[in-house]
Amino acid sequence: MSEVVSVNIGVHRVVPWTQSMGSTGIDKRPQPGRVRAVGVGLEADVIVDTKNHGGYDQAVYAYASEDADWWEQELDKQLWPGAFGENLTTRGVDCTGAVIGERWRVGSTVLEVSCPRIPCRTFAGFWDVPHLVKRFTEQGRPGAYLRIVDEGDLGAGDAVEITHRPGHGVTIGEVFRALTGERSLAARILEAPELPESIQHRAQRMLSLTQPS
């Protein structure tokens, strides 16, 4: 069964390991009961670096518990729901294989897969694991950002039902690989019109660099 294990909301923390902000909302903690998904995020979620996080295309971040279990074994480190800065910890959901533009019904909310999460130094600082960004990138288990299509509420135990999947088949994993160095995938990911405009522009620039002059 595909379901939500935990819904996690960020708290504001002042820390020395952010990229420049001095504080962060990466510390997401499980919430009891139902949580509203409205506008461009979950109610009460803290997002400090609004330049790189949050907004329409990054309203909700989902990470698979199966990938979290893999990281626990890899790092011999206990991880918890919200440890990846994710709002939704899922079970039975292939976040890496999710198709750009596919829609999930969760509770009374409809969410749309938009793009992968690209790791930053704040993430490495949160875990206190040197070279985590490099290792995270190499493993290609980025989790999926989602847009809020229909506002509603969601909670732990809710089923994740895929109600629509675009025929182009471009996945979160392919977009992540394209954005982290595999330029040969630029043309492929441009087949997904549901990609955020900023990523489409990046892919077009990458494509121009791979084409003979």
DOTI-274375 format. One line per field, with one value per residue: residue number from 1; residue in one letter; z, x, y negated of N, C-alpha, C, O in turn. Coordinates in Angstrom, 2 decimals, m for minus. Layout:
seq [NUM, ...]
type [A, ...]
n_up [Z, ...]
n_east [X, ...]
n_north [Y, ...]
ca_up [Z, ...]
ca_east [X, ...]
ca_north [Y, ...]
c_up [Z, ...]
c_east [X, ...]
c_north [Y, ...]
o_up [Z, ...]
o_east [X, ...]
o_north [Y, ...]
//
This chain:
seq [1, 2, 3, 4, 5, 6, 7, 8, 9, 10, 11, 12, 13, 14, 15, 16, 17, 18, 19, 20, 21, 22, 23, 24, 25, 26, 27, 28, 29, 30, 31, 32, 33, 34, 35, 36, 37, 38, 39, 40, 41, 42, 43, 44, 45, 46, 47, 48, 49, 50, 51, 52, 53, 54, 55, 56, 57, 58, 59, 60, 61, 62, 63, 64, 65, 66, 67, 68, 69, 70, 71, 72, 73, 74, 75, 76, 77, 78, 79, 80, 81, 82, 83, 84, 85, 86, 87, 88, 89, 90, 91, 92, 93, 94, 95, 96, 97, 98, 99, 100, 101, 102, 103, 104, 105, 106, 107, 108, 109, 110, 111, 112, 113, 114, 115, 116, 117, 118, 119, 120, 121, 122, 123, 124, 125, 126, 127, 128, 129, 130, 131, 132, 133, 134, 135, 136, 137, 138, 139, 140, 141, 142, 143, 144, 145, 146, 147, 148, 149, 150, 151, 152, 153, 154, 155, 156, 157, 158, 159, 160, 161, 162, 163, 164, 165, 166, 167, 168, 169, 170, 171, 172, 173, 174, 175, 176, 177, 178, 179, 180, 181, 182, 183, 184, 185, 186, 187, 188, 189, 190, 191, 192, 193, 194, 195, 196, 197, 198, 199, 200, 201, 202, 203, 204, 205, 206, 207, 208, 209, 210, 211, 212, 213]
type [M, S, E, V, V, S, V, N, I, G, V, H, R, V, V, P, W, T, Q, S, M, G, S, T, G, I, D, K, R, P, Q, P, G, R, V, R, A, V, G, V, G, L, E, A, D, V, I, V, D, T, K, N, H, G, G, Y, D, Q, A, V, Y, A, Y, A, S, E, D, A, D, W, W, E, Q, E, L, D, K, Q, L, W, P, G, A, F, G, E, N, L, T, T, R, G, V, D, C, T, G, A, V, I, G, E, R, W, R, V, G, S, T, V, L, E, V, S, C, P, R, I, P, C, R, T, F, A, G, F, W, D, V, P, H, L, V, K, R, F, T, E, Q, G, R, P, G, A, Y, L, R, I, V, D, E, G, D, L, G, A, G, D, A, V, E, I, T, H, R, P, G, H, G, V, T, I, G, E, V, F, R, A, L, T, G, E, R, S, L, A, A, R, I, L, E, A, P, E, L, P, E, S, I, Q, H, R, A, Q, R, M, L, S, L, T, Q, P, S]
n_up [0.00, m0.82, 1.07, 3.44, 5.88, 7.75, 8.44, 8.23, 9.80, 9.57, 11.98, 13.30, 13.38, 14.71, 13.56, 13.04, 10.61, 8.21, 4.75, 4.39, 5.60, 8.36, 9.84, 9.73, 8.29, 7.94, 9.75, 10.12, 11.75, 12.93, 12.84, 14.83, 14.05, 11.51, 8.77, 7.07, 3.60, 1.81, m0.62, m1.20, 0.35, 3.42, 6.20, 8.75, 8.30, 8.35, 6.33, 5.58, 3.72, 1.19, m1.40, m2.50, m1.65, m1.17, m2.38, m5.36, m7.07, m5.32, m3.12, m1.37, 0.02, m0.60, 0.70, 0.39, 2.70, 2.27, 0.92, 2.93, 4.81, 3.46, 3.58, 6.33, 6.74, 5.11, 6.29, 8.88, 10.80, 12.80, 11.50, 11.17, 10.74, 8.70, 8.67, 6.29, 5.69, 4.73, 4.03, 3.69, 4.66, 3.05, 2.30, 0.19, m2.10, m5.05, m5.15, m6.62, m9.09, m9.80, m12.12, m13.79, m13.35, m12.66, m10.67, m7.25, m5.04, m1.80, 1.22, 1.39, m0.47, m3.59, m5.15, m7.25, m8.95, m9.36, m9.48, m8.68, m5.47, m4.91, m3.23, m0.56, 1.30, 3.75, 4.29, 4.67, 6.96, 8.78, 9.22, 10.07, 8.59, 6.85, 3.40, 2.54, 0.60, m1.84, m1.71, m1.53, m4.00, m5.74, m5.22, m6.10, m5.01, m4.66, m3.69, m4.03, m5.10, m4.79, m6.22, m4.95, m6.05, m5.56, m2.69, 0.70, 3.40, 5.07, 6.47, 8.65, 7.67, 5.57, 2.34, m0.65, m3.69, m7.07, m9.47, m12.01, m14.69, m16.74, m20.23, m21.20, m19.50, m18.19, m15.46, m11.93, m11.15, m13.61, m14.17, m11.97, m12.40, m14.80, m13.91, m12.24, m13.65, m15.86, m18.79, m21.20, m20.91, m21.25, m23.49, m23.21, m20.72, m21.35, m22.60, m20.82, m20.18, m17.79, m16.08, m13.85, m14.93, m14.59, m14.56, m17.09, m18.59, m17.76, m18.78, m21.51, m21.87, m21.25, m23.34, m25.53, m25.11, m25.60, m28.24, m31.52, m32.70]
n_east [0.84, 0.51, 1.33, 1.15, 3.53, 4.26, 3.49, 5.28, 6.39, 8.25, 10.47, 11.70, 15.13, 18.09, 21.27, 24.77, 25.47, 24.17, 23.84, 24.05, 22.06, 21.80, 19.81, 17.35, 14.75, 14.87, 14.58, 12.25, 9.35, 7.36, 3.79, 0.84, m2.50, m4.46, m3.17, m3.24, m3.01, m2.28, m2.35, 0.89, 2.15, 2.40, 0.35, 1.73, 4.29, 7.78, 9.81, 12.80, 14.84, 13.69, 14.38, 15.48, 13.88, 10.54, 7.51, 5.42, 6.20, 7.62, 6.13, 5.50, 7.47, 8.41, 9.64, 10.84, 10.36, 11.65, 13.99, 15.12, 15.60, 17.62, 19.68, 20.11, 21.34, 23.59, 24.99, 25.13, 23.51, 20.96, 17.93, 15.07, 11.52, 11.19, 13.85, 15.14, 14.36, 11.88, 8.39, 6.45, 6.75, 6.92, 5.56, 5.92, 5.87, 7.35, 9.43, 11.66, 11.19, 8.90, 6.76, 7.22, 4.73, 2.79, m0.07, m1.01, m3.43, m3.96, m5.37, m7.70, m6.46, m4.92, m1.91, 0.89, 3.59, 6.62, 9.48, 12.90, 14.59, 17.49, 20.45, 21.99, 24.54, 23.41, 21.85, 23.84, 25.03, 22.93, 22.75, 25.30, 27.28, 30.13, 30.79, 28.28, 26.59, 27.82, 27.72, 24.98, 24.18, 25.51, 24.17, 21.58, 18.92, 16.71, 14.20, 10.92, 9.61, 6.46, 3.58, 0.72, m2.29, m5.05, m6.33, m6.45, m6.67, m4.30, m2.78, m0.89, m1.00, m2.75, m3.72, m1.74, m2.69, m2.23, m3.51, m3.23, m0.97, 1.44, 2.10, 4.69, 6.66, 8.95, 11.08, 11.51, 14.07, 15.51, 15.48, 16.89, 19.44, 20.10, 20.31, 22.46, 24.76, 24.59, 24.43, 23.56, 20.96, 19.39, 17.70, 15.86, 14.53, 13.23, 10.99, 9.00, 6.49, 5.51, 7.54, 9.15, 9.52, 12.05, 13.76, 13.33, 14.53, 17.19, 17.71, 17.48, 19.70, 21.73, 21.36, 22.04, 24.76, 25.63, 25.26, 26.73, 28.58]
n_north [1.20, m2.23, m4.97, m7.74, m8.08, m9.95, m13.36, m16.29, m19.26, m22.26, m23.77, m26.86, m27.42, m28.75, m28.52, m27.58, m26.46, m27.06, m28.17, m30.94, m32.29, m32.18, m31.06, m28.39, m26.33, m23.64, m21.62, m19.47, m18.31, m15.56, m15.77, m15.62, m14.48, m16.21, m18.12, m21.18, m21.75, m24.42, m27.05, m27.74, m25.81, m23.83, m24.48, m26.47, m25.58, m26.18, m28.12, m29.40, m30.15, m31.43, m31.90, m29.63, m27.57, m26.32, m27.99, m27.93, m25.72, m24.16, m23.41, m21.31, m18.74, m15.46, m12.39, m9.08, m6.45, m4.06, m4.81, m6.33, m4.32, m2.98, m4.88, m4.93, m2.44, m2.76, m4.88, m4.13, m5.37, m6.65, m7.68, m9.82, m10.48, m13.27, m13.86, m14.38, m16.85, m16.72, m17.17, m15.21, m11.97, m8.98, m5.68, m2.91, m4.39, m5.31, m7.66, m8.56, m7.43, m8.71, m10.37, m13.43, m15.77, m13.92, m13.14, m13.08, m11.93, m12.74, m12.32, m14.89, m16.37, m17.28, m16.70, m17.61, m16.23, m17.92, m18.52, m17.44, m17.47, m19.37, m18.85, m20.81, m22.68, m23.24, m21.02, m19.05, m20.11, m19.92, m17.18, m16.75, m15.41, m14.97, m15.75, m15.00, m16.11, m15.48, m12.67, m12.22, m13.21, m11.45, m9.05, m9.46, m9.61, m11.62, m12.48, m14.03, m17.13, m18.80, m20.36, m22.13, m21.30, m20.96, m22.34, m21.16, m18.79, m16.65, m13.69, m11.45, m8.07, m8.38, m7.27, m7.23, m8.00, m7.59, m9.56, m10.49, m10.18, m11.48, m10.80, m11.17, m10.20, m11.17, m11.15, m11.94, m11.07, m11.16, m13.90, m14.86, m13.71, m15.00, m17.65, m17.51, m17.03, m15.24, m16.03, m15.03, m14.30, m16.48, m17.10, m15.08, m15.60, m17.92, m17.07, m17.06, m19.08, m19.97, m20.61, m22.96, m26.35, m27.50, m25.29, m24.26, m26.30, m25.98, m23.44, m23.96, m25.62, m23.79, m22.02, m23.56, m23.76, m21.20, m20.81, m20.83, m23.65]
ca_up [0.00, m0.85, 2.11, 4.18, 7.20, 8.65, 7.91, 9.03, 9.70, 9.99, 13.07, 13.04, 14.18, 14.45, 13.56, 12.36, 9.40, 7.01, 3.69, 4.62, 6.22, 9.82, 10.42, 8.76, 8.59, 7.45, 10.82, 10.02, 12.83, 12.73, 13.43, 15.09, 13.44, 10.12, 8.43, 5.88, 2.47, 1.24, m1.34, m1.62, 1.39, 4.52, 7.24, 9.87, 7.93, 8.35, 5.22, 5.77, 2.45, 0.19, m2.75, m2.97, m1.15, m1.09, m3.58, m6.06, m7.58, m4.24, m1.99, m0.47, m0.32, m0.19, 0.67, 0.63, 3.87, 1.78, 0.68, 4.25, 5.40, 2.78, 4.13, 7.69, 6.62, 4.48, 7.20, 10.25, 11.51, 12.95, 10.88, 11.70, 9.81, 8.63, 8.69, 4.98, 5.50, 3.95, 4.63, 3.67, 4.64, 2.40, 2.21, m0.99, m3.17, m5.73, m5.39, m7.69, m10.35, m10.05, m13.40, m13.70, m13.71, m12.15, m9.56, m6.11, m4.10, m0.43, 2.00, 0.52, m1.24, m4.81, m5.32, m8.56, m8.94, m10.16, m9.70, m7.58, m4.53, m5.10, m1.88, m0.31, 2.48, 4.94, 4.49, 5.26, 8.32, 9.60, 9.59, 10.53, 7.84, 5.81, 2.01, 2.33, m0.66, m2.90, m1.59, m1.85, m5.45, m6.40, m5.02, m6.92, m4.30, m4.25, m3.22, m5.03, m4.76, m5.31, m6.19, m4.42, m7.11, m4.81, m1.27, 1.56, 4.57, 4.97, 7.74, 8.67, 7.39, 4.34, 1.13, m1.76, m4.90, m8.31, m10.25, m13.39, m14.98, m18.12, m21.11, m21.57, m18.67, m17.62, m14.02, m10.97, m11.23, m14.83, m14.03, m11.00, m13.06, m15.76, m13.21, m11.46, m14.47, m17.02, m19.76, m22.33, m20.62, m21.38, m24.45, m22.65, m19.68, m21.97, m23.06, m19.74, m20.11, m16.41, m15.33, m13.57, m16.01, m14.34, m14.95, m18.54, m19.09, m17.53, m19.73, m22.83, m21.89, m21.34, m24.67, m26.44, m24.89, m26.12, m29.69, m32.23, m33.17]
ca_east [0.00, 1.22, 0.72, 1.94, 3.96, 4.32, 3.45, 6.30, 6.37, 9.52, 10.59, 12.76, 16.33, 19.27, 22.37, 25.96, 25.84, 23.40, 24.70, 24.28, 20.88, 21.93, 18.76, 16.84, 13.53, 15.05, 14.24, 10.82, 8.97, 6.04, 2.64, m0.34, m3.74, m4.51, m2.43, m3.80, m2.15, m2.94, m1.49, 2.21, 2.81, 1.61, 0.12, 2.68, 5.64, 8.76, 10.76, 13.61, 15.51, 12.61, 14.95, 15.79, 12.92, 9.15, 6.91, 4.44, 6.77, 8.26, 5.23, 5.56, 8.59, 8.16, 10.80, 10.42, 10.96, 12.55, 15.28, 15.64, 16.14, 18.90, 20.68, 20.43, 22.32, 24.80, 25.72, 25.04, 23.01, 19.51, 17.23, 13.73, 10.65, 11.55, 15.31, 15.58, 13.70, 10.67, 7.07, 5.76, 7.51, 6.00, 5.88, 5.33, 5.82, 8.65, 9.62, 12.65, 10.57, 7.67, 6.80, 6.95, 3.35, 1.82, m0.83, m1.28, m4.48, m3.58, m6.44, m8.57, m5.54, m4.29, m0.56, 1.47, 5.06, 7.17, 10.93, 13.65, 15.30, 18.94, 20.98, 22.85, 25.38, 22.56, 21.48, 24.99, 25.19, 21.84, 23.10, 26.69, 27.96, 30.98, 30.66, 26.96, 26.02, 28.40, 27.21, 23.55, 24.09, 25.95, 23.19, 20.40, 17.66, 16.52, 12.87, 10.13, 8.83, 5.10, 2.71, m0.62, m3.29, m6.30, m6.08, m7.18, m5.89, m3.69, m2.24, m0.27, m1.94, m3.48, m3.23, m1.25, m3.30, m1.83, m4.74, m2.88, 0.47, 1.68, 2.65, 6.11, 7.45, 10.16, 11.01, 12.30, 15.46, 16.14, 15.69, 17.97, 20.71, 20.38, 20.70, 23.68, 25.92, 24.37, 23.85, 22.96, 19.54, 18.70, 16.60, 14.87, 13.68, 12.40, 9.75, 8.02, 6.08, 5.14, 8.73, 9.20, 10.11, 13.48, 14.47, 13.28, 15.57, 18.49, 17.85, 17.72, 21.09, 22.56, 21.22, 22.82, 26.18, 25.96, 25.09, 27.88, 28.38]
ca_north [0.00, m3.51, m5.79, m8.72, m7.62, m11.10, m14.72, m16.98, m20.72, m22.84, m24.73, m27.84, m27.19, m29.58, m27.55, m28.10, m25.72, m27.40, m28.69, m32.37, m32.87, m32.23, m30.23, m27.43, m25.59, m22.26, m20.69, m19.18, m17.39, m14.94, m16.45, m14.79, m14.94, m16.64, m19.35, m21.82, m22.10, m25.60, m27.99, m27.24, m25.04, m23.31, m25.49, m26.57, m25.14, m27.26, m28.16, m30.61, m30.48, m31.41, m31.98, m28.28, m26.59, m26.79, m28.54, m27.10, m24.47, m23.41, m23.65, m20.16, m17.86, m14.07, m11.49, m7.71, m5.79, m3.02, m5.45, m6.70, m3.09, m2.71, m5.79, m4.49, m1.36, m3.29, m5.78, m3.60, m6.54, m6.60, m8.79, m9.96, m11.19, m14.68, m14.02, m14.87, m18.13, m16.44, m17.36, m13.93, m10.73, m8.04, m4.26, m2.31, m5.39, m5.45, m9.10, m8.75, m7.02, m9.47, m11.08, m14.86, m16.08, m12.96, m13.71, m12.23, m12.31, m12.42, m12.93, m15.69, m17.21, m16.76, m17.23, m17.30, m16.09, m19.02, m18.49, m16.85, m18.34, m19.41, m19.04, m21.97, m22.56, m23.24, m19.62, m18.37, m20.62, m19.40, m15.81, m16.72, m14.35, m15.57, m15.28, m14.43, m16.59, m14.66, m11.31, m12.28, m13.39, m10.21, m7.98, m9.74, m9.37, m13.01, m12.87, m14.78, m18.32, m18.74, m21.54, m21.91, m21.53, m21.16, m22.50, m20.25, m18.39, m15.34, m13.23, m10.13, m6.98, m8.62, m6.60, m8.05, m7.45, m8.26, m9.75, m10.88, m10.05, m11.89, m9.80, m11.38, m9.31, m11.78, m10.92, m12.73, m10.62, m11.66, m15.34, m15.03, m13.40, m16.07, m18.88, m17.31, m16.75, m14.39, m16.96, m14.32, m14.13, m17.77, m17.01, m14.16, m16.19, m18.96, m16.45, m17.21, m20.49, m20.32, m21.04, m24.39, m27.15, m27.70, m24.07, m24.22, m27.20, m25.34, m22.34, m24.56, m26.06, m22.60, m21.47, m24.41, m23.47, m19.88, m20.78, m21.39, m25.04]
c_up [0.00, 0.13, 2.68, 5.55, 8.21, 7.86, 8.83, 8.73, 10.27, 11.19, 12.77, 13.98, 13.74, 14.63, 12.80, 11.00, 8.19, 5.99, 3.85, 5.43, 7.73, 10.54, 9.33, 9.23, 8.16, 8.48, 10.84, 11.04, 12.63, 13.50, 13.70, 14.32, 11.98, 9.95, 7.13, 4.85, 1.73, 0.50, m1.81, m0.49, 2.40, 5.60, 8.35, 9.52, 7.84, 7.17, 5.33, 4.44, 1.32, m1.24, m3.33, m2.55, m1.10, m2.41, m4.29, m6.47, m6.52, m2.96, m0.93, m0.93, 0.25, m0.29, 1.10, 1.84, 3.45, 1.49, 1.99, 4.94, 4.78, 3.37, 5.57, 7.66, 6.09, 5.46, 8.62, 11.19, 11.61, 12.38, 11.32, 10.65, 9.85, 8.56, 7.38, 4.70, 4.73, 4.76, 4.71, 3.64, 4.14, 2.53, 0.98, m2.16, m3.76, m6.08, m6.53, m9.05, m10.66, m11.33, m13.17, m14.19, m13.22, m10.89, m8.50, m5.35, m2.73, 0.49, 1.07, m0.38, m2.53, m5.01, m6.68, m8.47, m9.87, m10.46, m8.51, m6.66, m4.82, m3.74, m1.78, 0.98, 3.77, 5.29, 5.17, 6.70, 9.27, 10.09, 10.24, 9.90, 6.74, 4.45, 1.73, 1.00, m1.82, m2.88, m1.97, m3.36, m6.18, m6.31, m5.79, m6.30, m3.77, m3.58, m4.23, m4.42, m5.46, m5.23, m5.51, m5.50, m6.49, m3.33, m0.48, 2.78, 4.37, 6.32, 7.61, 8.49, 6.13, 3.19, 0.15, m3.04, m6.11, m9.21, m11.71, m13.55, m16.45, m18.94, m21.44, m20.72, m18.07, m16.09, m13.20, m11.07, m12.45, m14.72, m13.06, m11.65, m14.07, m15.06, m12.42, m12.32, m15.73, m18.12, m20.94, m22.12, m20.83, m22.31, m23.91, m21.64, m20.22, m22.58, m22.03, m19.62, m18.70, m15.55, m15.01, m14.68, m15.84, m14.76, m16.47, m19.15, m18.90, m18.53, m21.14, m22.96, m22.00, m22.74, m25.68, m26.31, m25.45, m27.63, m30.38, m32.76, m34.68]
c_east [0.87, 0.55, 1.70, 2.26, 3.89, 4.19, 4.30, 6.31, 7.67, 9.40, 11.76, 13.93, 17.43, 20.49, 23.56, 26.23, 24.95, 24.32, 24.97, 23.16, 21.01, 20.87, 18.16, 15.52, 13.64, 14.62, 12.72, 10.46, 7.55, 4.94, 1.51, m1.55, m3.57, m3.76, m3.02, m2.70, m2.85, m1.93, m0.21, 2.92, 1.84, 1.50, 1.15, 4.07, 6.57, 9.71, 11.51, 14.21, 14.48, 13.11, 15.12, 14.78, 11.52, 8.69, 6.05, 5.00, 7.42, 7.43, 5.35, 6.69, 8.32, 9.43, 10.35, 11.12, 11.90, 13.94, 15.92, 16.26, 17.49, 20.00, 21.05, 21.50, 23.65, 25.64, 25.81, 24.60, 21.50, 18.89, 15.77, 12.84, 10.91, 13.04, 15.86, 15.00, 12.40, 9.41, 6.28, 6.77, 6.55, 6.49, 5.18, 5.18, 7.23, 8.86, 10.60, 12.05, 9.29, 7.83, 6.44, 5.52, 2.34, 1.17, m1.14, m2.49, m4.07, m4.58, m7.40, m7.77, m5.12, m2.97, m0.02, 2.99, 5.66, 8.66, 11.63, 14.23, 16.80, 19.56, 21.91, 23.64, 24.57, 22.15, 22.62, 25.22, 24.15, 22.16, 24.49, 27.43, 28.79, 30.72, 29.28, 26.36, 26.54, 27.82, 25.73, 23.36, 24.45, 24.89, 21.89, 19.08, 17.17, 15.20, 12.20, 9.47, 7.47, 4.42, 1.38, m1.63, m4.64, m5.96, m6.94, m6.37, m5.39, m3.10, m1.60, m1.33, m2.76, m2.86, m2.72, m1.72, m2.85, m3.06, m4.46, m1.38, 0.69, 2.39, 4.13, 7.05, 8.71, 10.07, 11.82, 13.78, 16.18, 16.43, 16.84, 19.33, 21.08, 20.91, 22.00, 24.82, 25.71, 23.66, 23.18, 21.46, 18.73, 17.50, 15.47, 13.96, 12.81, 11.12, 8.63, 7.62, 5.71, 6.33, 8.64, 9.94, 11.61, 14.30, 14.42, 14.35, 16.96, 18.74, 18.12, 19.16, 22.04, 22.52, 22.04, 24.31, 26.60, 25.86, 26.30, 27.57, 28.51]
c_north [m1.25, m4.45, m6.81, m8.15, m8.76, m12.39, m15.58, m18.48, m21.27, m23.76, m25.65, m27.58, m28.15, m28.68, m28.13, m27.50, m26.00, m28.06, m30.19, m33.00, m33.04, m31.43, m29.37, m26.85, m24.14, m21.23, m20.49, m18.10, m16.87, m15.67, m15.46, m15.33, m15.36, m17.95, m19.89, m22.09, m23.23, m26.47, m27.34, m26.50, m24.46, m24.38, m25.34, m26.06, m26.34, m27.10, m29.48, m31.07, m30.39, m31.55, m30.58, m27.22, m27.19, m27.37, m27.51, m25.74, m23.61, m23.54, m22.56, m19.26, m16.48, m13.25, m10.10, m7.10, m4.67, m3.59, m5.89, m5.49, m2.75, m3.60, m5.42, m3.40, m1.88, m4.08, m5.25, m4.72, m6.45, m7.86, m8.74, m10.62, m12.69, m14.92, m14.56, m16.26, m17.96, m16.73, m16.06, m12.80, m9.66, m6.61, m3.70, m3.27, m5.52, m6.91, m9.35, m8.42, m7.77, m10.29, m12.55, m15.13, m15.06, m13.53, m12.66, m12.78, m11.81, m13.11, m13.65, m16.63, m16.51, m17.48, m16.80, m17.30, m17.14, m18.88, m17.82, m17.91, m18.23, m19.71, m20.25, m21.76, m22.57, m21.82, m18.86, m18.82, m20.07, m17.99, m15.70, m15.53, m15.00, m14.93, m14.68, m14.87, m15.75, m13.25, m11.24, m12.39, m12.11, m9.11, m8.20, m9.35, m10.72, m13.35, m13.78, m16.00, m18.22, m20.10, m21.15, m22.29, m21.82, m21.24, m21.52, m19.92, m16.96, m14.97, m11.86, m9.06, m7.17, m7.82, m7.64, m7.39, m8.25, m8.34, m10.11, m10.73, m10.39, m10.82, m9.97, m10.54, m9.88, m11.74, m11.93, m12.36, m11.15, m13.16, m15.61, m14.79, m14.48, m17.32, m18.74, m16.77, m15.94, m15.19, m16.27, m14.10, m15.41, m17.69, m16.13, m14.86, m17.33, m18.39, m16.60, m18.68, m20.93, m20.72, m22.54, m25.14, m27.32, m26.48, m23.89, m25.12, m26.61, m24.23, m22.86, m25.05, m24.86, m22.02, m22.26, m24.14, m22.12, m19.80, m21.40, m22.79, m25.12]
o_up [0.73, 0.04, 2.43, 6.30, 9.36, 6.75, 10.04, 7.58, 11.31, 11.39, 12.07, 15.20, 12.54, 15.72, 12.00, 10.30, 7.23, 6.32, 3.47, 5.89, 8.31, 11.73, 8.14, 10.42, 8.02, 8.13, 11.49, 11.19, 12.22, 14.63, 12.89, 13.99, 11.30, 10.85, 6.19, 5.18, 1.10, 0.94, m2.71, m0.39, 2.26, 5.86, 8.84, 10.37, 7.33, 7.02, 5.20, 4.08, 0.60, m2.19, m4.53, m3.04, m1.01, m3.43, m3.86, m6.25, m6.78, m1.87, 0.27, m2.13, 1.44, m1.24, 2.05, 1.98, 4.16, 1.77, 2.14, 5.58, 5.47, 3.62, 5.97, 8.45, 6.57, 5.46, 9.47, 12.22, 10.61, 12.74, 11.79, 9.73, 10.91, 8.39, 7.36, 3.59, 4.16, 5.97, 5.66, 2.71, 4.72, 2.83, 0.75, m3.10, m3.04, m7.18, m7.32, m10.05, m11.68, m11.59, m12.46, m15.30, m13.34, m10.15, m8.80, m5.05, m2.52, 0.54, 0.07, m0.97, m2.56, m5.04, m7.21, m7.97, m11.03, m11.60, m7.45, m7.01, m4.97, m3.14, m2.76, 1.69, 4.77, 6.47, 6.12, 7.56, 10.43, 11.24, 10.87, 10.58, 5.78, 4.35, 0.77, 0.33, m2.70, m3.93, m2.64, m3.93, m7.14, m7.24, m6.10, m6.98, m2.56, m2.95, m5.17, m3.36, m6.54, m4.31, m5.50, m5.83, m6.84, m2.78, m0.92, 3.17, 3.62, 7.19, 6.58, 9.06, 5.67, 3.08, 0.11, m3.43, m6.17, m9.66, m12.55, m12.67, m17.33, m18.42, m21.92, m21.17, m17.50, m15.51, m13.72, m11.06, m12.36, m15.12, m13.31, m11.47, m14.19, m15.55, m11.99, m11.81, m16.60, m18.33, m21.60, m23.07, m20.62, m21.97, m24.12, m21.71, m19.64, m23.03, m22.31, m19.00, m18.43, m14.40, m15.82, m15.28, m16.81, m15.27, m17.06, m20.12, m19.79, m19.07, m21.89, m24.02, m22.75, m23.26, m26.57, m27.29, m25.73, m28.23, m29.89, m33.21, m35.25]
o_east [1.86, m0.65, 2.91, 1.35, 3.51, 4.71, 4.09, 6.25, 8.15, 8.39, 12.69, 13.78, 17.68, 20.72, 23.40, 27.13, 24.98, 25.43, 26.05, 23.30, 20.40, 21.01, 18.43, 15.20, 12.61, 14.33, 11.99, 11.16, 6.66, 5.12, 1.26, m1.60, m2.65, m3.72, m3.27, m1.62, m3.89, m0.79, m0.22, 4.15, 0.62, 2.45, 1.42, 4.97, 6.19, 10.34, 10.92, 14.09, 14.43, 12.36, 14.93, 14.83, 11.35, 9.37, 5.95, 4.35, 7.75, 7.97, 5.30, 6.86, 8.05, 10.20, 9.57, 12.34, 12.85, 14.95, 17.14, 17.31, 18.40, 21.11, 22.21, 22.45, 24.71, 26.87, 26.48, 25.22, 20.82, 19.27, 15.30, 13.36, 10.84, 13.47, 16.94, 15.14, 11.88, 9.36, 5.54, 7.57, 5.48, 7.65, 4.00, 4.44, 8.18, 8.51, 10.39, 12.38, 8.65, 8.89, 5.49, 5.16, 1.13, 1.79, m1.49, m2.54, m3.86, m4.64, m7.85, m8.31, m4.99, m2.92, m0.42, 3.59, 5.27, 9.07, 11.02, 14.34, 17.33, 19.24, 22.53, 23.43, 24.98, 22.10, 22.39, 25.55, 24.45, 21.87, 24.81, 28.12, 28.23, 30.47, 29.13, 25.70, 25.76, 27.47, 25.30, 22.49, 23.77, 24.74, 21.19, 18.21, 17.21, 15.09, 12.84, 8.85, 7.34, 4.66, 1.00, m1.79, m5.30, m5.38, m8.00, m5.49, m5.97, m2.94, m1.75, m2.42, m3.41, m1.64, m3.19, m1.22, m3.07, m3.58, m5.36, m0.61, 0.20, 3.18, 4.76, 8.14, 9.50, 9.10, 12.67, 14.64, 17.34, 17.49, 17.66, 20.26, 22.25, 21.84, 22.57, 25.75, 26.58, 22.46, 22.33, 20.75, 17.52, 16.41, 14.29, 12.74, 11.78, 10.26, 7.47, 8.35, 5.62, 6.15, 8.11, 10.87, 12.36, 15.41, 15.39, 15.01, 17.80, 19.84, 18.89, 19.78, 23.01, 23.54, 22.66, 25.06, 27.77, 26.33, 26.85, 26.46, 28.38]
o_north [m1.32, m4.71, m6.75, m7.79, m8.56, m12.50, m15.61, m18.90, m20.82, m24.44, m25.27, m27.51, m28.32, m28.15, m29.05, m27.95, m25.22, m28.47, m30.65, m34.14, m33.93, m31.15, m29.58, m26.87, m23.46, m20.08, m21.23, m17.10, m17.61, m16.11, m14.57, m16.51, m14.90, m18.78, m19.13, m22.58, m23.02, m26.62, m26.50, m26.56, m24.59, m25.11, m24.24, m26.11, m27.40, m26.05, m30.55, m32.24, m29.40, m31.34, m30.38, m26.09, m28.41, m27.27, m26.36, m24.71, m22.45, m23.75, m22.85, m19.03, m16.33, m13.39, m9.95, m7.23, m4.36, m2.95, m5.81, m5.59, m2.29, m3.13, m5.58, m3.43, m1.48, m3.97, m5.83, m4.98, m6.19, m8.98, m7.71, m11.26, m13.31, m16.06, m15.15, m16.78, m18.92, m16.56, m15.83, m12.69, m9.46, m6.35, m3.97, m2.99, m5.80, m7.35, m10.27, m9.06, m7.50, m10.84, m12.88, m14.76, m15.29, m14.31, m11.52, m13.97, m10.61, m14.34, m13.09, m17.56, m15.29, m18.71, m15.77, m18.25, m17.23, m19.11, m17.65, m19.08, m17.13, m20.74, m20.66, m20.77, m21.98, m21.46, m18.11, m18.01, m19.77, m17.64, m14.70, m14.77, m15.53, m13.72, m13.92, m14.07, m15.35, m12.71, m10.30, m11.74, m11.73, m8.32, m7.25, m8.80, m10.95, m14.40, m14.25, m15.92, m17.64, m20.88, m19.99, m23.47, m22.79, m20.31, m21.11, m20.68, m16.18, m15.82, m11.19, m9.13, m6.24, m7.71, m8.77, m6.33, m9.46, m7.32, m10.05, m11.10, m9.68, m10.03, m9.03, m10.20, m9.13, m12.22, m12.65, m13.24, m11.54, m13.62, m16.49, m15.57, m14.83, m17.97, m19.74, m16.14, m15.93, m15.05, m16.86, m13.75, m15.41, m18.15, m16.41, m14.72, m17.66, m19.14, m16.30, m19.46, m22.13, m21.12, m23.30, m24.62, m27.30, m26.63, m23.41, m24.73, m26.72, m24.09, m22.26, m24.91, m24.89, m21.56, m21.69, m24.27, m21.90, m18.84, m22.38, m23.07, m26.21]
//
